[in-house]
């Protein structure tokens, strides 16, 4: 993949499906290519536990929010956010997968 596509995916809020559409490439084929060869995913320091929890200590602040979020198929997560970031970059402090609700 050309360098400009790598830069586009890394710096803009655009998914591989959209990039693939504009360049005539299957987004489903582009995503694993990006993950496995162009990104630093395999060297990510949280890769070993990312399916269970993520922590971003650099986003910690004095005023935090905690909430449970239910996704499809019964997936439940506890999300801790920094209120000062107001939902923008740097908001997420932690995401923890829960076993089940209630």
C-alpha positions as a Markdown table, in Angstrom:
| # | Residue | x | y | z |
|---|---|---|---|---|
| 1 | Unk | 0.0 | 0.0 | 0.0 |
| 2 | Unk | 1.3 | 3.4 | -0.9 |
| 3 | Unk | 2.6 | 5.6 | 2.0 |
| 4 | Unk | -0.2 | 8.2 | 1.4 |
| 5 | Unk | -2.8 | 5.6 | 2.2 |
| 6 | Unk | -1.0 | 4.6 | 5.4 |
| 7 | Unk | -0.9 | 8.3 | 6.4 |
| 8 | Unk | -4.6 | 8.7 | 5.6 |
| 9 | Unk | -5.7 | 5.8 | 7.7 |
| 10 | Unk | -3.4 | 6.8 | 10.6 |
| 11 | Unk | -4.3 | 10.5 | 10.8 |
| 12 | Unk | -7.9 | 10.8 | 9.7 |
| 13 | Unk | -11.2 | 9.4 | 11.1 |
| 14 | Unk | -11.7 | 7.2 | 8.1 |
| 15 | Unk | -12.0 | 3.4 | 8.0 |
| 16 | Unk | -10.5 | 0.9 | 5.7 |
| 17 | Unk | -13.9 | 0.2 | 4.0 |
| 18 | Unk | -14.1 | 3.9 | 2.9 |
| 19 | Unk | -10.5 | 4.1 | 1.8 |
| 20 | Unk | -11.0 | 0.9 | -0.2 |
| 21 | Unk | -14.1 | 2.2 | -1.9 |
| 22 | Unk | -12.3 | 5.4 | -3.1 |
| 23 | Unk | -9.3 | 3.4 | -4.4 |
| 24 | Unk | -11.1 | 0.4 | -5.9 |
| 25 | Unk | -9.9 | -2.0 | -3.3 |
| 26 | Unk | -11.9 | -4.3 | -1.0 |
| 27 | Unk | -12.0 | -2.7 | 2.5 |
| 28 | Unk | -12.2 | -6.2 | 4.0 |
| 29 | Unk | -8.9 | -7.1 | 2.3 |
| 30 | Unk | -7.3 | -3.8 | 3.1 |
| 31 | Unk | -7.9 | -3.9 | 6.8 |
| 32 | Unk | -5.8 | -7.0 | 7.6 |
| 33 | Unk | -3.1 | -5.7 | 5.2 |
| 34 | Unk | -3.0 | -2.5 | 7.2 |
| 35 | Unk | -3.0 | -4.2 | 10.6 |
| 36 | Unk | -0.4 | -6.9 | 9.8 |
| 37 | Unk | 2.0 | -5.0 | 7.6 |
| 38 | Unk | 1.6 | -1.2 | 7.8 |
| 39 | Unk | 0.6 | -0.4 | 11.4 |
| 40 | Unk | 2.5 | -1.0 | 14.6 |
| 41 | Unk | -0.2 | -3.3 | 15.8 |
| 42 | Unk | 2.0 | -6.3 | 16.4 |
| 43 | Unk | 4.4 | -4.3 | 18.6 |
| 44 | Unk | 1.5 | -2.6 | 20.5 |
| 45 | Unk | 2.3 | -2.7 | 24.3 |
| 46 | Unk | -1.3 | -3.7 | 25.1 |
| 47 | Unk | -1.8 | -6.4 | 22.5 |
| 48 | Unk | -1.5 | -9.3 | 25.0 |
| 49 | Unk | -4.5 | -8.2 | 27.0 |
| 50 | Unk | -6.4 | -5.9 | 24.6 |
| 51 | Unk | -9.4 | -8.3 | 24.3 |
| 52 | Unk | -9.9 | -8.0 | 28.1 |
| 53 | Unk | -8.9 | -4.5 | 29.1 |
| 54 | Unk | -7.2 | -1.4 | 27.9 |
| 55 | Unk | -5.6 | 1.4 | 30.0 |
| 56 | Unk | -4.4 | 4.8 | 28.9 |
| 57 | Unk | -2.7 | 6.3 | 32.0 |
| 58 | Unk | -1.7 | 9.4 | 30.0 |
| 59 | Unk | -5.4 | 10.3 | 29.8 |
| 60 | Unk | -5.9 | 10.2 | 33.6 |
| 61 | Unk | -7.4 | 13.4 | 35.2 |
| 62 | Unk | -8.9 | 14.7 | 38.4 |
| 63 | Unk | -12.5 | 14.3 | 37.3 |
| 64 | Unk | -13.5 | 10.9 | 35.8 |
| 65 | Unk | -16.7 | 9.3 | 34.7 |
| 66 | Unk | -17.4 | 5.6 | 34.9 |
| 67 | Unk | -20.2 | 3.9 | 32.9 |
| 68 | Unk | -21.2 | 0.5 | 31.7 |
| 69 | Unk | -21.9 | 0.1 | 28.0 |
| 70 | Unk | -23.7 | -2.9 | 26.5 |
| 71 | Unk | -22.8 | -3.8 | 22.9 |
| 72 | Unk | -24.4 | -6.3 | 20.6 |
| 73 | Unk | -24.6 | -10.0 | 21.5 |
| 74 | Unk | -24.5 | -9.3 | 25.3 |
| 75 | Unk | -21.0 | -7.8 | 25.4 |
| 76 | Unk | -20.7 | -5.5 | 28.5 |
| 77 | Unk | -17.8 | -3.1 | 29.1 |
| 78 | Unk | -17.0 | -0.7 | 31.9 |
| 79 | Unk | -15.6 | 2.6 | 30.5 |
| 80 | Unk | -13.7 | 5.2 | 32.4 |
| 81 | Unk | -13.3 | 8.6 | 30.8 |
| 82 | Unk | -11.6 | 11.9 | 31.6 |
| 83 | Unk | -14.4 | 14.6 | 31.8 |
| 84 | Unk | -12.0 | 17.4 | 31.0 |
| 85 | Unk | -11.5 | 16.0 | 27.5 |
| 86 | Unk | -15.2 | 16.3 | 26.8 |
| 87 | Unk | -15.4 | 13.3 | 24.5 |
| 88 | Unk | -12.5 | 14.3 | 22.3 |
| 89 | Unk | -9.1 | 12.8 | 21.9 |
| 90 | Unk | -7.6 | 11.7 | 25.2 |
| 91 | Unk | -11.0 | 11.0 | 26.8 |
| 92 | Unk | -10.7 | 7.2 | 27.3 |
| 93 | Unk | -8.8 | 6.2 | 30.5 |
| 94 | Unk | -9.8 | 2.5 | 30.6 |
| 95 | Unk | -12.1 | 0.0 | 29.0 |
| 96 | Unk | -12.7 | -3.3 | 30.8 |
| 97 | Unk | -14.6 | -6.2 | 29.5 |
| 98 | Unk | -17.2 | -7.6 | 32.0 |
| 99 | Unk | -18.3 | -11.2 | 32.3 |
| 100 | Unk | -22.1 | -10.4 | 32.3 |
| 101 | Unk | -24.5 | -7.7 | 33.4 |
| 102 | Unk | -26.2 | -7.5 | 36.7 |
